[in-house]
């Protein structure tokens, strides 16, 4: 054993940490600091919770009193679809399962458990509560205040932690009752709900406006791209052409070994493969791929939601990119507006003609069996170049208005999220008539 010299080092005593002084108006709880006059409580101590009735499916009718099922409970509001709505003959003997305006309902199973809640409105009544849906009423918790917690990430994270993970994830009535929140006095609950409700109203109105703009833009595109509606200053017949008259196929090989490998997402356009699949799925020999330049197009013959005959996309976000040879790549000839054709493709102007040449046998594999010669023989009817540019300009302005409104919606949601964080924790107090 080797001996070690003792080092003559004088140790200085470290000062003990002095706990930060808690402000007089706050108190420490298991969920952190909160105002002294607030209460950390399990909501089960303050609410009347009722689970739905086990109605027999054999007794469902096509008319009568609507049954509120988990499928009807959406984020914020109940949604009824006539084709799927179930009915019961009457509420006789089961009156306690009738829902009232202002009730809070929570779906207790399904893939969106913890994310599906609704406030019952007058238009939803009368309706009966079906099993696997919880109804909440309370005299001690203002229901619109509680709704803000149920609609927060706090509740989602709680449900994700307690849910039973089976083929159909679910939470129990007991789980809901044990959900714990910081609870201010009732007048303050009402004021907080009123403030957050202002943002909810603005968000709802903006969402409604977005839906209206999407519908308007779709109708406008259908009219302008088919010539049913003409812009001022333009007249004359449109010309019937083959696709080969306006486009030239690209079979440019990736000899320079560019490694920006992209795939076509019907919803997002060209996306890097590692971002889309979370891994690189391209061949190690990239020289066999097609090389696209910015502004050129590719057609993905795989059908997807909203794109029954595949998707056409223009390369906009990359100077160069490489794609699989399964795509039909092409650029546009002179005298054709690229912006016009982008709208033309996106609005499904070629769907009907593609359906006529697609061979059904390819569908089982998710890839439409469309031959190259048939593809470039597709018929289309187009206006002259100047009218194409004018139509594209109108549609682009409509799209800009929609995008600005969508940005406004994003801003409102961010603002509300920040406000919730401050108001629902007591970080910011609100004035009430009794303060």
N, C-alpha and C positions, 0 to 999 in steps of 0.2 A: 504494500500500500504506500503510495507516495504522499508525503506530507504537503499541506498547502499553507502558505503564509496567510495569516489573518490580516486583512486589509483594515487599516486604521481610518475608517471613514465615519465621520460624525453625521448621524441621521438627524434631520430636522423634523419635528412633529408637524404633520400636515393639519391644517385647520379643518375642523369639522364643517361639513356643508350646512349652511344655514337655509332652512326651507323658506321658500318665498312666502311672504305674508299673503294670506287670502284676503281679498278685498272684503270689507264689512258686509256688502250687499250680496255676497256669494257664499255658497257652501260646497264642500267636497262630497261627491257621490261616486258610486261605482262606475258611472259613465262620465266622470269628470266634473268640472265646476258647473254650477247652475245657480240661478237666483234663489235666495233663501225662501221666497214665498212660492216656489215651484215644488212639485212633488214628483219623485221618480217612482213610477207605478207600473205594475202589470195591468194591461188594459182590462183583463178579465174581472178585476175588482170594481170596474166602473161601468161595464157595458152589459146589455142584455143580448146574448148571442144565441141564435137559433140555427140549427142545421136543417137542410131541406127535407121534405117528405119523400119517401120511396114510392113514387107513383109507378104503377105497373104499366109497362110499355104496351101491353095488350089493350089498355083502356084509352090510349091516345086517340084523339079525334082531329078532324080537319076544321073544327070551329068550336067555340066555347071560350074558356078562360085560358090565356096563354100561360105556358109553363116556362119559368126562367131557368135555363140550364147553364152549365158552365160555359158552353159554346157561345152563349149570348153575352157573357160578361167580358167586356173589352176594357182597355185601359182608359178609364174615366167615364165612359158612357155605355149603356146597354145598346146592343145592336140586334135588331130583329130582321131575319130574312124569311120572307113569306114561304119560300120553298122548303125550309127546314124547321119552321116553327111548329111546336107541338102544343096541343090544346087538351083541356080537361073539361068535363061536362059542367061542374059547378064547384063552389067552395064549401058546400054544405058539410058540416062536421069537421072541416079542416080549416076553419076561418083563421087560425093563428098563422097559417102559412101564406096568407095574403100579404103582399108587400105594399108599403105606403110610400108616398113621395117623400124623399129625404132619407130613406134607408140606405145604408152602405152594404153592398154585397161583395163577397170575395169568393172567387173560384178556388176550390181546395184541391183540385188535381189537374193534370195535364202538363204538357211541356212548358207552359208559361205560368206555372204555379208561382205565386208571389208577385206576378206582374199583371194579373187580371183582376180588376176591381172596378166597380161602377157605383155611381149615385143614382138611385131610382128617381126618375122624373115623372111628372104628371102623365106624359105621353106613354109611359111604360105600364101604367096601371089600367085596369086590374091585371095582376098576374100572380101566379102561385110559385112558391119556392121549391125547386126540385133538389133532391139529395146531391151531396158533394158541392153545394153552394152554401156559404154562411151568410146570415143576415145579422147586421149589427144596429142596435139602437142604444141610446144612452141619454140620461138626464144630467150626467156629470161631465161627460166629454162632448163638446160641440162636434157633431158628426163631420161637417166640412173641415174642421181642424184635424180630426183624426184621418180624414181622407188624404190630407197632405203627407202624413207619415206613411200611410199605406202605399202612396204613390212614389215614395222615395227609395233611393238605393239602400237606405238603412233597413227597410222592410224586405227588400229583395234579398239582401245579404243574410238577413235573419232566416228567411224561408229556405234559402239555399243550404243553410247550416242544419236546419231541423227536418227538412223534408225526407220522407221515406223514398229511397231510390229504387224503384221497381220498373216494370215495363211502363207503368203510368205513375210518374212521381206525384206524391200527394202530401198534404199537411193535414193535421187534425184540428178539430175545434179547440182542443186543449192547447195545441201549439199557438193558435191565434190568441187565446186568452193569456198566455204567458209572455206575449210580446210586450216589451217594456219601453215606455216613453217618458220623457220629461214633460210634466203637465203643469202649465200655468193656471192661475185662477180662471174661472169660466169667462168673465168679461174680456180678459186678455186673449183667451183662445178665440173668441169671436172676432176680435179686432185683427188678430194675425190671419185668420181665415179670410176675412174681408179683404185684406191687403193682397194676399196671395191669389185670391179669387179674381182680382183685377187683372193680374198677369194671365191667369187661366182663360179669362174672357178674351184678352188680346190674342193669346195663342190660338184659341178656338176660331176666332174671326179670321186670323191669318191663314190657318189651315183650310178654312172654307174658301177663302179667296184663292189659295193655291189650287184647290180642286176646280174652281170655276175657270181659272186661267188655263189649266191643263185641258179642260174640256173645250174652251174657246180656241186654244192653239191647235188642237187636233182637228176641229171642224174647219178652221181657217186653212190649215195645210191641205186637207182633203179637197176643199173647194179650189184653192189656187193651183195645186199640183195636178189637177185633172182638167183645168180650164173651165170648170163650171162657174167660177167667178173670175172675171178679168179685171186687171188693174187699169186705171185711166190711162189713155194714150196708146193702148194696145188692141189690135184687132187682127183678123185673119185666121186662117186655119192652122192648127198645129200639124206637125209632120210625123208620120209613122216611120220609125227607124228600127233597124236591128241593133242589138247591143254592140255588135262589132263595129257599127258605124260611129259610135261615140266613145268606145273604149278599146284599148289594146292590151292583150295579155302580157303579163310580166313573168318571165321564167329565169330571171337573173340569179345565178348561183352566187353563194356567199364565198367567193374566192378570196376576199380580203379577211375572212375569218372574224368578222364582227361578232361579238359575243352578247349583244343585246337581244336576247331571245324573248320574244313576246308571244302572248296568246290572245285570242279575241274573247272578251267577255261581252255578252249581249248587252249588259247593263252599263258596263264601265268603259267599253272600247278596248284599245290595246293596253295590256297590262303585262309587266314583266312576269315570266313564268315563276320565278322564285317567290314573288309576291302573291300570285294567284294560287299556286299549289303548295306554297311553303317549302318548296324544294325545286331544284332544277331537274326537269324531266326531259330535257332535250337530249338528242343524240350527242355523243362525244365528238362526232365528226360533223362539225357545223358547216363544212363546205358544201354539203348536199342540201342545205336549207335555201329558201329564197331570201334574197336581200331586198328590202323595201326602203325607199327614200321618203322623206317627209312629204306629205300631200298625196301619196299614192294609196290605193285601196286594196282591201282583201275581203273575200267572202268566205265566211265559215259555214260549211254545209250542215253543221250540227244544229238541230232545232232546240229551242229553249223557251221558257215562259215569255210570252209577248212577241216571240220571233218564231212562228210556226214553220217557216221555211228558211231558217238560218239568218245570220246577221251580216250586213255590209258595214265596214268601218273604215274610216280614213286615218292614216297615220299622222297624228297632230303633235304628239308629246315627245317624239324622238326624232332626231335628224336622220338616223338610220336604225333599222331593226331587222331581225331575221325571224322568219316564220316557217312553220311546217309546210311541206309541199302538198299537204291535204287541202290547204286553202287555195282558192282561185284568186290570184293577184292580178291587178290591172291598173293602168293609169288612163286618164281621160285625154281624148284628142282635143285639138284646138277647136275653138268655137263652142265649147261646152263648159258651163259654169260648174266648178267644183262644189261651191256652196249649195247651188241648186240641187245637184245630184245627191249631196249628203242628205238633204231634207227628203228628197225623192225616195232614197233607200230607207231612211229611218221611219218614214211614214207608210211603209209597206206597199209602195206602188207596184212592186214586182211580184208580190205574193201570189196573186192569182195565176200569173203566167208560169211561175216556178212550180206551182202545184200541178200544172198540166204536163210538165216534163219530168218531175220527180218520180222515180220508180219506188213503189211502196216497199219493195224488198229490203231497201236500205234502212228503213225506219227502225227495225228491231235492234239495230246496233247503234242507234242514236245518230247515224250519219246518213243524210239524204243522198240517194244515188242519182246524181245529176252529172251527165256527161258534159265535157268541155264544149263540144260543138253545139249541143243543144243550148248550153248556157249562153254562148255568144250569138245564137240565133234568136234569143228572146226578143219579143216585140215590145216597143215602148213608143209613146206618143209625146213629143216634146215641142215647146215653143221655140222661137228664135232666141239667140243668145242674149239680146238686150232684155227681153221679157223674163228670161231665166234669172238674170241678175236682179231685176226689180222684184221678182217674187221672193228670191232668197233674202233680199234686204228686208222685206216686210216680215218674213218668218223669223229672221234673226232678231229683229226689234221685239217681236212677241216673246221670243225665248229670253231675251235680256230682262224683260219685265218680270217673267216668271222666276228667273234666277235671283233677281233683287228681292223679290217677295220671299223666296226660300231662305235667302241670307237673313232677312228680317226675322223670320221664324226661328232660325238658329240663334240669333242674338237674344230674342225674347226668352228662349229656353235657358240660355246661359245666365241671363239676368235673374230669372226665377230661381234657378238652382243656387246661385249665390245668396239670394234673399232668403231662401229656405234655410240655408246653413246658418245664417245669422239670427233669424227670427225663431226658428224651432229649437234653438239651443239657449236662447235668452241672452245671446251675445249683444243683441240690440233689443231694447225694450220698446214697447209701443204704449202710447197714452190711451187710456180708456176713460170713460166718464166718471169712474170712481177714483182714478189716480189723483 
